[in-house]
Amino acid sequence: MKVDFDEQAYMANHRSHEVHALLKRWRGVAREANLRLVNLSEEGPYPVIGLCNRRRIAGAGLYLSAGIHGDEPAAVQGLVHWAEENVEVLRENPVVVLPCINPWGLSENRREDRKGCDLNRCFDRPGVAPIGAILEFISGRDFAVAVSLHEDFDANGIYLYELARRGEQSGEALLERVEGIIPRHAGGVEGRRPENGVIRRSRGLAGLAREIGGMPESILLFLNGARAAFTFETPSEFSLHRRVRCHVGLLEGVVELAGCGA
């Protein structure tokens, strides 16, 4: 696959596992977008931060998260890049942003946290840090759309899990926005076969959480009232630059879907 100049420059200069550099960028976003930045938990040498509006804004909001698995850096970089380019969207709409739920894992390029825990199976366990603090942070909030950004080492293309109400499915349209950067995944995912890159399920979610060993972030949000919840996956075998661009493009589509204009 041909690599252009922008991609070469990005790959030569990225700092995708440097947590302090990431936090500095988010402090800048918070200032520009007039968001409140909260330290939710301390995980080793790094804080787990959350951002939300300083003033109350009417309507259901956006929930955006990345970095729950530390070995998925494009999700983290895509979210901060999108945020830096969309401060007005963040300023003018109700939002909750969790930029890096597992900063220790990011710094060490590890899926689990420093205790060996997969945090994306712990959203029914408020005693696990930082999950309890996140649940308290979002308590009482309504979300039109919740997005969890991920990567998949076994995938050969992009795909997403979609949890949505009947008649409100939009996963295929979101993938269409970014499939020119990386094609859709072909093949199965954990025993299931995506339909045009989308895996849908809206029934039996509590049972599914038990089957896989714990409650994922997106299922918890959907069961607690999010109108739609997406888990977006990019394939780790593609270049970081392309994966980041896919996350940015997906978020642009989500903003349109939620009607969150600047």
Secondary structure, DSSP 4 states (H G I P E B T S, - for coil): ----HHHHHHHHH--TT-HHHHHHHHHHHHHHHTEEEEEEEEETTEEEEEEEESS---S-EEEEE--SSTT-HHHHHHHHHHHHH-HHHHHHS-EEEES-S-HHHHHHT-SS-TTS--GGGBTT-TTSTTHHHHHHHHTT--EEEEEEEEEETT-SSBEEEEEE-TT---HHHHHHHHTTTSPBP-S-BTTB--BTTEEE--SSHHHHHHHTTSB-HHHHHHHTT-SEEEEEEEETTS-HHHHHHHHHHHHHHHHHHHT---
